[in-house]
Each structure stands twice: as structure tokens, then as C-alpha cells.
Amino acid sequence: MMLRMRGCCGAVINVVLAFIVSLFVSSSHAHTSEYFSLLQAYSSSNGYAWSRQENWLSNSDPCTGPAWYGVTCEGGYVTSINLDNVGMTGNLPDTFFSLPQLRSLILSNNRLNGAITSIISIRADTLQHLDLSNNEFNGALPTALGQLTSLRTLHLNNLKISSTIPMDICRLVNVQSLGLSGNRRLSGPVPSCIGQLTSLQILSLFNSSLAGPLPSSLASITTLTTLDVGSSGFNGFIPDIFTTKPNLAYIRLGWNNFTGAIPASLWQLSSPLEIDFSNNRLNGDIISPDSYAAKRSTLATTINLGSLTILDLSHNKFSGSIPSAFGTFVNLQTLKLDYNKLVGSIPASDFVGMRLQAFSASHNRLDGPFPSVMVTSIASLVSMDVSYNHLSSNLISTLPSNIIVMHVEQNCFMSSSLSSASSWCDRSSSMVCAPQNASCISSLSSQTSSSSASSSSSSSAAASSSSSLSSSSSMSTTTSSDLTTSSSSVAHTTSSSSDVTTTTT
């Protein structure tokens, strides 16, 4: 009797199981395992609360009937899932990676969490595009990434990864875009084997704690279009990696600790759009004699960055003069040279053919006349900051209406020059002429006193001149104290100039 009941129950169970399975099997190429994989992912990431979930679980096969939001099928198999910014939360199971024909998985801009090592499985050998950026995944980058050899895109930006970059990443020989930016706890060096990624077009590592020198093996990647390693901890010399980069357009190395000179090969690029080397410790001439002074006769073919729109070399230790070769960068919109040790005059006449919108060269040691021809001839110019230099003459009486920001304070202009510019000096808070530079006042006072002394042979006149010089020295001290007071306005000036640059660019 018991055996007969057990047999009966077993038959019932089998019938029930067969019925359940039949619910998820269609006459097409659909696969029950794919439905269960998506069901598990939906459940664990709180699918009921997604902002977009059209037709999810509405039928037993994601590849037949009404299309599930974000799911693409080919030949009865799920091949693509794009659930960007739908409000996914919680842990993500590795079931997505078990879909046998999945080629693209985009789950960026959600609030998924958990260890990233637990979700990336070596089973996803067909995966070509993986984007998990802007989530809350944590832990170490898994060595299993090296098994995803079909990847073309790997974006793991703005997560909570805390590890180094594993050497296994160099096995992704087909990857074209690699993004690990915004992981502030991603540390250590970039693997020297990265040069093996010869299909790489975009390398984005900015805003991390990566350190050490840039690998010279980057020279092997001829396909690179974007190199963005800014706001990290890289140091040492910038390797000469630019010669082999015919399509390199975006070079962002700012906010690191690079030292030494700019490689001469940088100025021989054919199509750069943006170069940012700001906030490093680079020094020497901006354009080295090997690539500039010694080849003036062939300048047109040696240095011709006509496509360049942004050049930021500010906050470094560059010396020498501003290269007149910049005048060949006819499409340049933003040129930032402030906070360096540049000397000589501004080659204004070489710049008149440019399309500059913002020019800043403050806090240098520039002398000579104010670059008035730039102001009057470049109709696109919106912002100029040449404050904190030693410019001494040629202020214009009227500014064109296109100028929104102009800073010439802390220079060596004579009072007559300032008087001629009075119509625009106080036009708004963005137009600043005074105060003068204390050392310049002292120098001008000394010259005036010396001239007075030579024109008078009496000792009393000499004594009077000496007394006048002492008085000027006292006034210089007072003005020097004003420098401290005005420094906060300079910080505001930099911010304003930056805002204008961002807007106009």
C-alpha cells in the first residue's frame, strides 16, 4: 500500500514538474534557463521598483511576445541587456553572466552593490560590452576579467574598487575602450604590459589613486584617441609616446606629479583637440629647442596643431618665453599659461589669426606692452587675464564689447596708462586694473628719483630725492601688504575665468 502511494505521489510530482517546465518552454528557440536567469536578477535587484520594467515577466519567454524593456534577442537567445539608470538596487547575481549568447551588458547608473569579484564569471566568453559604471560595487578587480577575451568595451568607472589593476587585464587584447576612472581606492601602477592592448582607443583612468610613471609601452598602442589619466598620483617624466599616435585627440594628464619637459613629439601630433598638462611640476621651455628653435625654417611642417581647441599648461614651472608657434594653432579657443615662470613679452601679433575665447597668463614674469592687438583684433575673445606680471605700457582706452573678463592688476603700468583705461577699468567687477605691483612702484620711484638727482647739482636736492625715495619705499611696503588682501580676489578671478572658458567652449 505504501509503495503504491509513493508511486502515485511520485507520478503526481512528475506531472506537476512537467507542467511547470512546460510553462517556460515555447515552440521557438527560447531557453528556460534564460528566463530563470532574468527572473533571479529581477528579484534580487528589486525589479518591482524599477523606473522602467515594461513587459518584464509578462510572458514565459523574453524572446517572444512583447519585448521586455532593455532586452534584445537574436535567434531566440538574449544577446543584449541595457538597464542603464532604471533604479536597480541590491546585489546582482552572476546569472546575467550565464546567458550563453550575451554580448552586451549595460547596468550603469544604478545602485547595485556587493563585491565585484562575485558577479564577473569566466563563463561570459561571448561578452563584448560590459558597463557597470556608477554603482556601489566594491572589492578588488577580479583576475577573472582576463578571461573575458571577447570584450571590446570595459567600463567600471565610479565604483568603490579597492585594489590594484591586475596583470590579467593585459589579456583583453580586443578591448577598445577601458574605463576605470573615479575609483579613488584604485592604487598602484598601471601594468607595464598595457602596451599589449593594441586595439585600445580610449584609456580613462582619471580621478584615481594610481601612481608611478606612465608605462612607456603605451607607445605601442597606435590606435589611441583618448588618454585621460588626470587627477591621480602619476609621477616621473612623461614618456615619449606621441610619435605613433596619428588619431590621438584628447590628452589629459593634469593634476598629477609629472616632472621634466614636454616630449617634443607632442607638438608633432596631427589631430589633437585638447591637451591638459596643468597642475604638475613640468619645467623647461614649453616647446623644446630641438623641436622649435632649431627648426624655425620648417615650422609649418614641424609644429602644426591646427585642430587644437584647448591647451592648458597652467600651474607648472615652465620658463622661457611664450612660443610664437602657438599662433599656428588657428582653432585654439582656450590657452592657459598662468602660474609659471615665463618671461619676455606676449607675442600678440602672432596670435591675431586665432579664434581664442579665453587667454590667461597671470602670475608669470612677463614684461613689455599689454597685448592690445589681441584685444582689438580677435573678435571671439571673451576673457583675458594677464595680472601679476611686469607689463608696463600700451593699455587701450576702450575695450570691445565682446570682452567680459579682463584682469591686468599687479603690473607695472604708469598712472597715465591707467588713466587712459579708466573708462573700462571699473566697468564691472570682472574688469580690474589696479592696484599696482609693489616692486614696480619701487623701481619706478627709483628711476624718477635718479632722474631728479641728476638734473640738480645741489646736495640739498639729492637729500630731497633720497627722502622721496624713502617715502616711496614706505609706500611700497604698504602696497605690498595690499597684495595679500587682493589674493582672494585673484582666486575669484581664476574661478570666473574658468567659468567663462567652460561656457564658451
Order of alpha helices (4+ residues) and beta strands (2+ residues): alpha-alpha-beta-beta-beta-beta-beta-beta-beta-beta-beta-beta-beta-beta-beta-beta-beta-beta-beta-beta-beta-alpha-beta-beta-beta-beta-alpha-beta-beta-alpha-beta-beta-beta-alpha-alpha-beta-alpha-alpha
